[in-house]
Amino acid sequence: MPVRFDHLLRLTTDRGLMEHADHDRPRLRHGLCTDDNARALVVLGRAAGLGDAEHTAFDSYLTFVEQGRIAGGWRNRQTVAGEWSDDGATDDTHGRALWGLGVAARNAPDADSRARAAAAFASGADLDSHHPLAVAYAALGAIDATAAAAAGAAEQLERAARLLPRPRPGSWRWPRDRLTYDNARIPEALIGAGSTLGEDAMVDEGLALLDWLVVEETGEAGFSFAPVEGRAAGDQRPGFDQQPIEAWAMADACARAAVLTGDPSWERHRAAAVDWLLGRNDLGVAMYDTDTGAGFDGLTPTGVNLNRGAESTLAALGTLLPPVPW
């Protein structure tokens, strides 16, 4: 399946990436956010053969994330006029910024951008949080930043790895009572951090948790992801709205497991996450626009949410990009 960046570029300004869209038009009133610009660094950092327009876009995303840095983390939201509109840092945004910067420090398309990303990562490599996704994002970024020899990366990885939640015993193995959002990033972080740190027990915990999640998230047609309000044991299935961010996380986690273990079943699960995006889901409808590279915002009880915002578009592109060799 070809990956196109047309819609991503349509959402991109010289300041960075717009957060939301009304159908395919950028929704100017909601501005930009660090979360999406950091995700954009991950996606374009992993893409090969970028053209001039994508290089320029990458620079705008990196600049946005650099400018969001404040004491204690990162600001998240900015108006189209360039004014920061939130009160301060959150742990999840801090973690996402480290994720994007870590990938950019290793894989940005030019040496200057790699150096800038490494410096920005080092400036914020002090996340110490009990928010599961925050430390998962930080761990994933620190894995790449460690490979790029960014200052503070190894220490951030060790700190995040200690804080990652572990599987529970029993039939509900998820570390919390509900599946929430971007769920597979947690087992992916356990697998990646354990492999990088040489901690086999952590890898095994990540693989076990991912295996449980694959079973939990599989329905009659293929993957049936936890909806936006989350899912607990015994909740009615399928749930709606389902989001492309879950397919991206699952695809990345299974790809990492496949590379590490050589077990072909993980590649089959990764392919099933791609298939969810292309229509093998609870409603049998595609969540990706092959003409523009846009991702649709949600799988609703009645069909596709036709809005095509930054998160969903990045998630679709990230799902479809060839797996990195890790």
C-alpha positions in Angstrom: 0.0 0.0 0.0 1.6 3.3 -1.0 2.1 6.0 1.6 1.3 9.5 0.5 2.0 12.7 2.5 -0.4 15.0 0.6 -2.9 15.5 3.4 -0.2 15.7 6.1 1.3 18.6 4.1 -2.1 20.2 3.7 -2.3 20.3 7.5 1.2 21.7 7.8 2.0 25.5 8.1 5.3 27.2 8.4 4.8 27.0 12.2 4.0 23.3 12.4 1.2 20.8 12.1 -2.5 21.8 12.7 -4.3 19.5 15.1 -7.8 19.1 13.7 -9.6 19.1 10.4 -13.2 19.5 9.2 -13.3 16.8 6.7 -10.1 17.5 4.8 -9.8 21.2 5.7 -7.5 22.3 8.6 -9.6 23.5 11.5 -7.8 26.8 12.3 -9.6 27.6 15.5 -8.1 24.7 17.3 -4.5 25.5 16.5 -1.5 23.2 16.9 -0.1 21.0 19.6 3.2 19.5 20.6 1.6 16.0 20.8 1.0 15.9 17.0 4.2 17.6 16.0 6.2 15.1 18.1 4.3 12.2 16.4 5.1 13.8 13.0 8.8 13.6 13.9 8.3 9.9 14.5 6.5 9.3 11.2 8.7 11.3 8.9 11.8 10.2 10.8 11.0 6.7 9.8 10.1 7.4 6.2 12.6 6.9 3.4 13.1 9.1 0.4 11.5 12.3 1.6 11.2 15.1 -0.9 11.8 18.8 -0.4 8.3 19.5 0.9 8.6 16.8 3.5 12.0 18.1 4.6 10.6 21.5 5.1 7.7 20.1 7.0 10.0 18.1 9.2 11.9 21.3 10.1 8.7 23.0 11.1 7.7 20.1 13.4 11.1 20.1 15.0 11.1 23.8 15.5 7.6 23.6 17.1 8.7 21.0 19.6 11.9 22.9 20.4 9.9 26.0 21.1 7.4 24.2 23.4 10.1 23.4 26.0 9.6 25.0 29.4 10.8 24.2 32.9 9.4 20.8 33.9 8.5 19.6 30.4 6.7 20.9 27.3 3.7 23.1 26.6 1.2 21.5 24.4 -1.3 23.8 22.7 -0.7 26.9 20.5 -3.1 29.1 18.6 -2.8 29.8 14.9 -1.5 33.3 16.0 1.5 31.6 17.7 0.4 32.1 21.3 0.7 29.2 23.8 -2.8 28.6 25.2 -2.3 26.0 27.9 -1.1 26.5 31.5 1.9 24.3 31.6 3.5 20.9 31.1 1.8 17.5 31.3 3.6 14.2 31.7 2.1 12.7 28.6 3.2 15.6 26.4 6.6 15.5 28.0 6.8 11.8 27.1 5.6 12.3 23.5 8.1 15.1 23.0 10.9 12.8 24.1 9.6 10.1 21.8 9.6 12.4 18.7 13.0 13.9 19.6 14.6 10.6 20.2 13.5 9.3 16.8 14.6 12.5 15.2 18.0 12.4 16.9 18.6 9.0 15.3 16.8 9.3 12.0 16.2 12.9 11.0 17.0 13.5 7.3 20.0 15.8 7.9 22.9 16.1 10.4 21.8 19.5 11.6 18.3 18.3 12.5 19.7 15.2 14.2 22.0 17.4 16.4 19.1 19.8 17.2 16.8 16.9 18.2 19.5 15.4 20.4 20.1 18.7 22.2 16.4 19.2 22.7 16.0 15.6 24.0 18.9 16.1 26.4 17.3 19.3 27.8 14.2 17.4 28.8 15.6 13.9 29.6 14.4 14.2 33.2 10.9 12.7 33.1 10.0 10.9 36.3 6.3 9.9 36.2 3.8 7.3 37.2 1.6 8.0 34.2 2.0 4.7 32.1 1.9 6.2 28.7 4.2 9.1 29.6 7.0 6.7 30.6 6.2 4.4 27.7 6.7 7.3 25.2 9.8 8.4 27.1 11.3 4.9 27.0 10.6 4.6 23.2 12.3 7.9 22.6 15.2 7.1 24.8 15.9 3.9 23.0 16.5 5.8 19.8 18.2 8.7 21.6 20.6 6.2 23.2 21.5 4.8 19.8 22.2 8.4 18.7 24.4 8.9 21.8 22.2 11.8 23.0 23.2 13.2 26.4 21.0 11.8 29.2 19.3 9.2 27.0 20.7 6.1 28.8 19.7 7.5 32.2 16.2 8.5 30.9 15.8 5.0 29.5 16.7 3.3 32.8 14.4 5.6 34.8 11.5 5.1 32.4 12.0 1.3 32.3 11.8 1.1 36.1 8.5 2.9 36.0 6.8 1.0 33.2 3.8 -1.0 34.5 4.0 -4.7 34.4 1.4 -7.4 33.6 -1.0 -8.4 36.3 -1.6 -12.1 37.2 -4.9 -13.7 36.4 -7.2 -13.4 33.4 -7.1 -9.6 33.1 -3.4 -9.0 32.6 -3.6 -5.3 31.7 -1.8 -3.2 34.4 -5.0 -1.0 34.9 -8.6 -1.9 35.2 -9.4 -0.5 31.7 -7.8 -0.4 28.4 -7.6 3.3 27.5 -5.6 4.8 24.6 -2.6 4.0 22.5 -2.5 0.8 24.5 0.1 -1.3 22.7 2.8 1.3 23.4 3.1 -0.1 26.9 4.2 -3.6 25.9 6.2 -2.2 23.1 8.1 -0.1 25.5 8.7 -3.1 27.8 10.0 -5.1 24.9 12.2 -2.3 23.5 13.6 -1.2 26.8 14.3 -4.7 28.0 16.1 -5.5 24.8 18.2 -2.4 24.9 19.1 -2.8 28.6 19.7 -6.5 28.3 16.9 -7.4 30.8 15.3 -10.6 29.5 12.6 -10.7 32.2 11.3 -7.3 31.0 11.2 -8.5 27.4 9.3 -11.5 28.5 6.8 -9.4 30.4 6.3 -7.2 27.3 5.8 -10.1 25.0 3.3 -11.7 27.4 1.4 -8.5 27.8 1.3 -7.9 24.0 0.2 -11.5 23.4 -2.7 -10.9 25.9 -3.6 -7.6 24.2 -3.7 -9.2 20.8 -6.2 -11.7 22.0 -8.2 -9.1 23.9 -8.4 -6.8 20.9 -9.4 -9.4 18.3 -13.0 -9.7 17.2 -14.8 -11.7 14.5 -13.5 -9.7 11.6 -10.0 -8.9 12.8 -8.8 -6.4 15.3 -11.6 -4.7 17.3 -9.9 -2.0 19.3 -10.9 -0.5 22.6 -13.1 2.6 21.9 -12.4 6.1 22.9 -14.0 5.7 26.3 -11.9 2.6 27.0 -12.8 -1.0 27.8 -12.9 -3.1 30.9 -13.4 -6.8 31.3 -17.0 -7.8 30.4 -17.8 -4.6 28.5 -20.0 -5.0 25.4 -18.2 -5.6 22.1 -17.6 -4.2 19.6 -17.1 -0.7 21.1 -17.1 2.6 19.2 -15.6 4.9 18.3 -12.4 3.1 17.4 -9.3 5.1 16.4 -6.4 4.6 14.1 -3.9 5.4 16.9 -4.6 1.9 18.2 -3.7 0.3 14.9 -0.4 2.2 14.8 0.6 1.2 18.3 -0.3 -2.4 17.6 1.6 -2.5 14.3 4.7 -1.0 15.9 4.6 -3.3 18.9 4.2 -6.4 16.8 6.9 -5.3 14.4 9.3 -4.8 17.3 8.4 -8.3 18.7 8.9 -9.9 15.3 12.3 -8.4 14.9 13.4 -9.4 18.4 12.0 -12.9 18.4 11.9 -14.0 14.8 8.5 -15.5 15.5 6.4 -15.1 12.3 3.1 -14.9 14.3 4.1 -11.3 15.3 4.3 -10.3 11.6 0.9 -11.8 11.0 -0.5 -9.7 13.9 1.2 -6.6 12.5 -0.4 -7.3 9.1 -3.8 -7.6 10.8 -3.3 -4.1 12.3 -2.6 -2.8 8.8 -5.7 -4.7 7.5 -7.9 -3.0 10.2 -6.9 0.3 8.6 -7.7 -0.9 5.1 -11.1 -2.3 6.0 -10.8 -5.5 7.9 -12.6 -4.2 10.9 -16.0 -4.4 12.6 -17.8 -2.4 9.9 -15.7 -3.5 6.9 -14.8 0.1 5.9 -11.4 1.7 5.1 -10.0 4.1 7.5 -7.3 5.5 5.1 -7.7 7.6 2.0 -5.3 6.1 -0.5 -5.6 9.2 -2.8 -4.3 11.7 -0.2 -2.7 9.7 2.6 -5.3 10.9 5.1 -6.5 8.9 8.1 -10.1 9.2 9.2 -10.7 10.2 12.8 -12.8 7.3 14.0 -14.8 4.1 13.3 -18.2 5.0 14.6 -21.3 2.8 15.0 -22.6 4.0 11.7 -19.4 4.3 9.6 -16.4 6.5 9.2 -15.9 9.8 10.9 -15.0 11.9 7.8 -12.8 14.3 9.6 -9.1 13.8 8.9 -7.1 15.3 11.7 -3.4 15.2 12.4 -3.4 12.3 14.9 -5.4 10.0 12.7 -3.4 10.8 9.6 -0.1 10.3 11.4 -1.4 7.0 12.8 -2.5 5.8 9.4 0.9 6.7 7.9 2.8 5.2 10.8 0.8 1.9 10.5 1.5 1.7 6.7 5.2 2.6 6.7 7.5 -0.4 6.4 8.7 -1.6 9.9 12.0 -0.2 11.0 14.7 -2.8 11.8 15.1 -1.7 15.4 
